[in-house]
């Protein structure tokens, strides 16, 4: 048996609140044209993506900086694809420490792609070109990073018909497959430019034990 306690246009909201809930009362008021429930906002698309970290130790060799920049470029490209965007503006920066008596140096290079891209290979290529233009031997570098900007939604950007540069064939499909594999937990695919010796990473001596996320760090009871 169904009991109707409200009319189509003159609901007794006090009765609804008393016998049911505030949520139902607000829903009824919404149905009668009264704004009561705030709509959940969709998270805004980022207008800039930055991937940067200080090194665990000072870097003096170009190869080590290259490994770091490739890692940051890879992560930045992943973030770009996660929000369904492509970019045209790629910046790379490097810097020594700001304190101490060592010689200081910091510089940034910005490059513009002729077409919007979220292809990790493109972003790494631009980052390497930028790094080559600002790298200076003889300094002890403490930090590097990648910045992406000038975003376009995937599938919306128009290409320049007169441009000599065109997106790689099947790039979106390849990147989607790469992301799927790396998120599946079955393995990790990375670009060779990232290297395998990441001794430049941040110091981890003070890292708290990860009992809840890393099986290898679970305490053993003897």
C-alpha positions as a Markdown table, in Angstrom:
| # | Residue | x | y | z |
|---|---|---|---|---|
| 1 | Unk | 0.0 | 0.0 | 0.0 |
| 2 | Unk | 1.3 | 3.5 | -0.9 |
| 3 | Unk | 0.4 | 6.6 | 1.0 |
| 4 | Unk | 0.6 | 9.9 | -0.7 |
| 5 | Unk | 1.5 | 12.6 | 1.8 |
| 6 | Unk | 2.3 | 15.4 | -0.7 |
| 7 | Unk | 0.5 | 17.1 | -3.5 |
| 8 | Unk | 2.0 | 17.8 | -6.8 |
| 9 | Unk | 2.6 | 21.5 | -6.2 |
| 10 | Unk | 1.9 | 22.0 | -2.5 |
| 11 | Unk | 4.0 | 19.6 | -0.6 |
| 12 | Unk | 4.1 | 19.7 | 3.2 |
| 13 | Unk | 7.8 | 19.9 | 3.6 |
| 14 | Unk | 7.6 | 20.0 | 7.4 |
| 15 | Unk | 5.8 | 16.7 | 7.4 |
| 16 | Unk | 8.4 | 15.2 | 5.0 |
| 17 | Unk | 11.3 | 16.4 | 7.2 |
| 18 | Unk | 9.6 | 15.0 | 10.4 |
| 19 | Unk | 8.8 | 11.6 | 8.9 |
| 20 | Unk | 11.7 | 11.1 | 6.5 |
| 21 | Unk | 14.8 | 13.2 | 6.2 |
| 22 | Unk | 16.2 | 16.6 | 5.4 |
| 23 | Unk | 17.6 | 15.2 | 2.2 |
| 24 | Unk | 14.1 | 14.1 | 0.9 |
| 25 | Unk | 12.7 | 17.5 | 2.0 |
| 26 | Unk | 15.3 | 19.3 | -0.1 |
| 27 | Unk | 14.7 | 17.0 | -3.0 |
| 28 | Unk | 11.0 | 17.8 | -3.0 |
| 29 | Unk | 11.7 | 21.5 | -2.8 |
| 30 | Unk | 14.0 | 21.2 | -5.8 |
| 31 | Unk | 11.3 | 19.4 | -7.8 |
| 32 | Unk | 9.1 | 22.4 | -7.1 |
| 33 | Unk | 11.6 | 24.9 | -8.5 |
| 34 | Unk | 13.4 | 25.9 | -5.3 |
| 35 | Unk | 17.2 | 25.7 | -5.3 |
| 36 | Unk | 18.3 | 23.8 | -2.2 |
| 37 | Unk | 21.0 | 21.3 | -3.3 |
| 38 | Unk | 24.4 | 22.5 | -4.5 |
| 39 | Unk | 25.6 | 20.8 | -7.6 |
| 40 | Unk | 29.0 | 19.1 | -7.2 |
| 41 | Unk | 31.5 | 20.9 | -9.4 |
| 42 | Unk | 33.7 | 19.0 | -11.8 |
| 43 | Unk | 37.3 | 19.5 | -10.9 |
| 44 | Unk | 38.7 | 22.2 | -13.2 |
| 45 | Unk | 41.3 | 21.2 | -15.9 |
| 46 | Unk | 44.7 | 22.3 | -14.9 |
| 47 | Unk | 46.2 | 25.1 | -16.9 |
| 48 | Unk | 49.8 | 24.2 | -16.1 |
| 49 | Unk | 51.5 | 20.9 | -15.1 |
| 50 | Unk | 54.8 | 21.0 | -13.3 |
| 51 | Unk | 57.0 | 18.0 | -12.4 |
| 52 | Unk | 60.0 | 18.9 | -10.4 |
| 53 | Unk | 62.1 | 17.7 | -7.4 |
| 54 | Unk | 65.3 | 18.5 | -5.7 |
| 55 | Unk | 68.0 | 15.9 | -6.1 |
| 56 | Unk | 69.2 | 13.8 | -3.2 |
| 57 | Unk | 72.7 | 14.9 | -4.1 |
| 58 | Unk | 74.3 | 17.5 | -6.3 |
| 59 | Unk | 74.6 | 16.5 | -10.0 |
| 60 | Unk | 77.6 | 17.5 | -12.1 |
| 61 | Unk | 77.2 | 15.3 | -15.1 |
| 62 | Unk | 74.9 | 16.0 | -18.1 |
| 63 | Unk | 73.8 | 12.3 | -18.3 |
| 64 | Unk | 72.4 | 12.3 | -14.8 |
| 65 | Unk | 70.5 | 15.5 | -15.5 |
| 66 | Unk | 69.1 | 13.9 | -18.7 |
| 67 | Unk | 67.9 | 10.9 | -16.8 |
| 68 | Unk | 66.1 | 13.2 | -14.3 |
| 69 | Unk | 64.5 | 15.3 | -17.0 |
| 70 | Unk | 63.3 | 12.3 | -18.9 |
| 71 | Unk | 61.6 | 11.0 | -15.8 |
| 72 | Unk | 59.9 | 14.3 | -15.1 |
| 73 | Unk | 58.9 | 14.7 | -18.7 |
| 74 | Unk | 57.4 | 11.2 | -18.6 |
| 75 | Unk | 55.3 | 11.9 | -15.5 |
| 76 | Unk | 54.2 | 15.3 | -16.8 |
| 77 | Unk | 53.0 | 13.6 | -20.0 |
| 78 | Unk | 51.1 | 11.0 | -18.0 |
| 79 | Unk | 49.3 | 13.8 | -16.0 |
| 80 | Unk | 48.5 | 15.6 | -19.2 |
| 81 | Unk | 46.8 | 12.5 | -20.7 |
| 82 | Unk | 45.0 | 11.8 | -17.4 |
| 83 | Unk | 43.0 | 15.0 | -17.8 |
| 84 | Unk | 42.4 | 14.4 | -21.5 |
| 85 | Unk | 44.6 | 17.3 | -22.6 |
| 86 | Unk | 47.4 | 18.0 | -25.1 |
| 87 | Unk | 49.9 | 20.9 | -24.9 |
| 88 | Unk | 52.1 | 23.1 | -27.1 |
| 89 | Unk | 54.3 | 24.8 | -24.6 |
| 90 | Unk | 57.1 | 22.8 | -23.0 |
| 91 | Unk | 59.6 | 24.4 | -20.6 |
| 92 | Unk | 62.7 | 22.9 | -18.9 |
| 93 | Unk | 64.6 | 24.4 | -16.0 |
| 94 | Unk | 67.7 | 23.6 | -14.1 |
| 95 | Unk | 69.2 | 25.3 | -11.0 |
| 96 | Unk | 72.0 | 25.0 | -8.5 |
| 97 | Unk | 71.5 | 25.4 | -4.8 |
| 98 | Unk | 70.6 | 28.9 | -3.7 |
| 99 | Unk | 72.6 | 28.7 | -0.5 |
| 100 | Unk | 76.3 | 28.1 | 0.2 |
| 101 | Unk | 79.4 | 29.5 | -1.3 |
| 102 | Unk | 79.3 | 27.4 | -4.6 |
| 103 | Unk | 78.9 | 29.2 | -7.9 |
| 104 | Unk | 75.2 | 29.6 | -8.7 |
| 105 | Unk | 73.3 | 29.2 | -12.0 |
| 106 | Unk | 69.7 | 28.8 | -13.0 |
| 107 | Unk | 68.1 | 28.9 | -16.4 |
| 108 | Unk | 64.9 | 28.0 | -18.3 |
| 109 | Unk | 64.3 | 27.1 | -21.9 |
| 110 | Unk | 60.8 | 27.2 | -23.5 |
| 111 | Unk | 59.8 | 25.5 | -26.7 |
| 112 | Unk | 56.6 | 25.5 | -28.7 |
| 113 | Unk | 55.3 | 22.5 | -30.6 |
| 114 | Unk | 53.7 | 23.2 | -34.0 |
| 115 | Unk | 50.9 | 20.9 | -33.0 |
| 116 | Unk | 49.2 | 20.0 | -29.6 |
| 117 | Unk | 50.7 | 16.8 | -28.2 |
| 118 | Unk | 50.5 | 14.5 | -25.2 |
| 119 | Unk | 52.9 | 12.0 | -26.7 |
| 120 | Unk | 55.7 | 11.3 | -24.1 |
| 121 | Unk | 58.2 | 10.9 | -26.9 |
| 122 | Unk | 57.5 | 14.4 | -28.2 |
| 123 | Unk | 57.7 | 16.0 | -24.7 |
| 124 | Unk | 60.9 | 14.2 | -24.0 |
| 125 | Unk | 62.4 | 15.4 | -27.3 |
| 126 | Unk | 61.5 | 19.0 | -26.6 |
| 127 | Unk | 62.8 | 18.7 | -23.0 |
| 128 | Unk | 66.2 | 17.3 | -24.3 |
| 129 | Unk | 66.5 | 20.1 | -26.8 |
| 130 | Unk | 65.8 | 22.7 | -24.1 |
| 131 | Unk | 68.3 | 21.1 | -21.7 |
| 132 | Unk | 71.0 | 21.1 | -24.3 |
| 133 | Unk | 70.5 | 24.9 | -24.8 |
| 134 | Unk | 70.8 | 25.8 | -21.1 |
| 135 | Unk | 73.2 | 23.2 | -19.7 |
| 136 | Unk | 76.5 | 24.6 | -18.4 |
| 137 | Unk | 79.4 | 22.4 | -17.3 |
| 138 | Unk | 81.1 | 23.2 | -14.0 |
| 139 | Unk | 78.1 | 23.6 | -11.8 |
| 140 | Unk | 76.7 | 21.4 | -9.1 |
| 141 | Unk | 73.0 | 21.2 | -9.9 |
| 142 | Unk | 70.4 | 20.7 | -7.2 |
| 143 | Unk | 67.1 | 20.8 | -9.1 |
| 144 | Unk | 65.4 | 20.3 | -12.5 |
| 145 | Unk | 61.9 | 20.3 | -13.7 |
| 146 | Unk | 59.4 | 20.3 | -16.6 |
| 147 | Unk | 56.5 | 22.7 | -17.1 |
| 148 | Unk | 53.7 | 22.1 | -19.6 |
| 149 | Unk | 51.2 | 24.8 | -20.8 |
| 150 | Unk | 49.0 | 26.0 | -23.6 |
| 151 | Unk | 46.6 | 23.2 | -23.2 |
| 152 | Unk | 44.0 | 21.8 | -25.7 |
| 153 | Unk | 41.4 | 19.2 | -25.1 |
| 154 | Unk | 42.2 | 16.0 | -27.0 |
| 155 | Unk | 40.3 | 15.8 | -30.3 |
| 156 | Unk | 39.5 | 19.5 | -30.3 |
| 157 | Unk | 42.7 | 21.2 | -31.5 |
| 158 | Unk | 43.1 | 22.0 | -35.2 |
| 159 | Unk | 46.3 | 21.3 | -37.0 |
| 160 | Unk | 48.1 | 23.8 | -39.2 |
| 161 | Unk | 47.7 | 22.5 | -42.8 |
| 162 | Unk | 50.9 | 24.3 | -43.8 |
| 163 | Unk | 53.1 | 22.9 | -41.0 |
| 164 | Unk | 55.9 | 20.5 | -41.9 |
| 165 | Unk | 55.5 | 18.8 | -38.6 |
| 166 | Unk | 52.7 | 16.4 | -38.0 |
| 167 | Unk | 51.7 | 14.2 | -35.1 |
| 168 | Unk | 53.1 | 10.7 | -35.1 |
| 169 | Unk | 50.8 | 8.1 | -36.5 |
| 170 | Unk | 48.8 | 6.2 | -33.9 |
| 171 | Unk | 50.4 | 8.2 | -31.1 |
| 172 | Unk | 47.2 | 8.4 | -29.0 |
| 173 | Unk | 46.6 | 4.6 | -29.2 |
| 174 | Unk | 50.2 | 3.9 | -28.3 |
| 175 | Unk | 50.2 | 6.2 | -25.3 |
| 176 | Unk | 46.9 | 4.7 | -24.1 |
| 177 | Unk | 48.3 | 1.2 | -24.3 |
| 178 | Unk | 51.4 | 2.4 | -22.4 |
| 179 | Unk | 49.3 | 4.0 | -19.7 |
| 180 | Unk | 47.2 | 0.9 | -19.4 |
| 181 | Unk | 50.2 | -1.4 | -18.9 |
| 182 | Unk | 51.8 | 0.8 | -16.4 |
| 183 | Unk | 48.6 | 1.1 | -14.3 |
| 184 | Unk | 47.8 | -2.6 | -14.4 |
| 185 | Unk | 50.5 | -3.6 | -12.0 |
| 186 | Unk | 51.7 | -6.2 | -14.5 |
| 187 | Unk | 54.9 | -4.4 | -15.2 |
| 188 | Unk | 56.5 | -1.0 | -15.8 |
| 189 | Unk | 57.5 | 0.3 | -19.2 |
| 190 | Unk | 59.9 | 3.3 | -19.2 |
| 191 | Unk | 61.9 | 5.1 | -21.8 |
| 192 | Unk | 65.6 | 4.3 | -22.1 |
| 193 | Unk | 66.6 | 7.9 | -21.6 |
| 194 | Unk | 65.5 | 7.6 | -18.0 |
| 195 | Unk | 68.3 | 5.3 | -17.2 |
| 196 | Unk | 68.5 | 2.6 | -14.5 |
| 197 | Unk | 70.8 | 4.3 | -12.0 |
| 198 | Unk | 68.7 | 6.8 | -10.2 |
| 199 | Unk | 71.2 | 7.7 | -7.5 |
| 200 | Unk | 70.3 | 11.3 | -8.0 |
| 201 | Unk | 66.8 | 10.8 | -6.5 |
| 202 | Unk | 65.8 | 12.5 | -3.3 |
| 203 | Unk | 67.3 | 11.2 | -0.1 |
| 204 | Unk | 65.1 | 8.6 | 1.6 |
| 205 | Unk | 66.9 | 8.1 | 4.9 |
| 206 | Unk | 64.1 | 9.9 | 6.8 |
| 207 | Unk | 61.2 | 8.2 | 4.9 |
| 208 | Unk | 58.6 | 6.7 | 7.2 |
| 209 | Unk | 58.0 | 2.9 | 6.9 |
| 210 | Unk | 55.3 | 2.1 | 4.4 |
| 211 | Unk | 53.6 | -0.7 | 6.3 |
| 212 | Unk | 50.3 | -0.3 | 4.6 |
| 213 | Unk | 51.5 | 0.0 | 1.0 |
| 214 | Unk | 54.7 | -2.0 | 0.7 |
| 215 | Unk | 54.8 | -5.7 | 1.6 |
| 216 | Unk | 58.6 | -5.7 | 1.8 |
| 217 | Unk | 58.5 | -3.2 | 4.7 |
| 218 | Unk | 56.0 | -5.1 | 6.9 |
| 219 | Unk | 57.4 | -5.8 | 10.4 |
| 220 | Unk | 58.4 | -9.4 | 11.0 |
| 221 | Unk | 57.5 | -11.0 | 14.3 |
| 222 | Unk | 60.0 | -13.6 | 15.4 |
